[in-house]
Amino acid sequence: TASAVKMYTIAMRDRPDYLQVLAGFNMPVLFIAGRHDGGISVESIARQAQLNPLAEVHVFEEVAHMGMYEMPAATATVVRTFALKCFASSRK
């Protein structure tokens, strides 16, 4: 409903800032962004990723906010590749 969307938007806007957690997290982090996302810009994702030296960013050029639905196979490939790389590096 329109009311639910409005309440969700307000909750997302007013939630606490946890960027310090990302900055102190010493593990790899994967960000997946959509170039056409009207709510979270690629630039915003890039700024967040800069807080963690182990972060990786993948941008889907033809996707908005829901890449896992808009490009499920490509999203799965990105996540799988990242997970395998993390697993391999943890075994060293």
C-alpha positions in Angstrom: 0.0 0.0 0.0 1.0 3.6 -0.3 1.0 3.9 3.4 3.4 1.0 3.8 5.8 2.5 1.2 5.7 5.8 3.0 6.4 4.3 6.4 9.3 2.2 4.9 10.8 5.3 3.4 10.6 7.2 6.7 12.1 4.2 8.6 15.0 4.0 6.1 15.6 7.7 6.3 15.6 7.9 10.1 17.6 4.7 10.9 20.8 5.1 12.9 24.1 5.6 11.0 26.2 2.4 11.2 29.0 3.5 8.8 31.5 3.2 11.7 30.8 -0.5 11.8 31.7 -0.8 8.1 34.9 1.2 8.7 36.0 -1.1 11.5 35.0 -4.4 9.8 38.2 -6.2 8.8 36.6 -8.7 6.3 35.7 -8.4 2.7 32.4 -6.7 1.8 30.6 -6.9 -1.5 28.5 -4.0 -2.7 26.2 -4.6 -5.6 24.7 -1.4 -7.1 22.4 -0.6 -10.0 23.2 2.3 -12.2 19.5 3.3 -12.4 18.7 3.0 -8.7 16.7 6.1 -7.8 17.2 5.6 -4.0 20.8 4.7 -3.6 23.2 6.2 -6.0 26.4 4.5 -7.3 28.3 7.4 -5.9 26.9 6.7 -2.4 27.8 3.1 -2.6 31.3 4.0 -3.7 31.7 6.4 -0.7 30.6 3.6 1.6 32.9 1.1 0.0 35.9 3.5 0.6 35.4 2.9 4.3 36.6 -0.7 4.1 39.8 -1.5 2.3 38.6 -5.0 1.5 35.4 -3.8 -0.1 34.5 -4.6 -3.7 31.8 -2.8 -5.7 30.0 -4.3 -8.7 27.7 -2.0 -10.7 25.1 -3.4 -13.0 24.6 -0.8 -15.7 21.1 -1.9 -16.7 19.6 -2.4 -13.2 17.8 -0.2 -10.7 17.4 -1.3 -7.1 16.6 -5.0 -7.2 19.4 -6.6 -9.2 18.6 -10.0 -7.7 15.3 -9.9 -9.5 16.2 -7.8 -12.5 19.3 -9.9 -13.3 19.2 -12.9 -11.1 21.8 -15.1 -12.9 24.3 -12.2 -13.2 23.8 -11.3 -9.5 24.3 -14.9 -8.5 27.5 -15.0 -10.5 28.9 -11.9 -8.8 28.0 -13.2 -5.4 29.4 -16.7 -6.1 32.7 -15.3 -7.5 33.1 -13.0 -4.4 32.3 -15.9 -2.0 34.8 -18.2 -3.7 37.5 -15.6 -3.6 36.8 -15.0 0.1 36.8 -18.7 0.8 40.1 -19.1 -1.1 41.8 -16.3 0.8 40.6 -17.6 4.2 42.3 -20.9 3.5 45.8 -19.3 3.0 
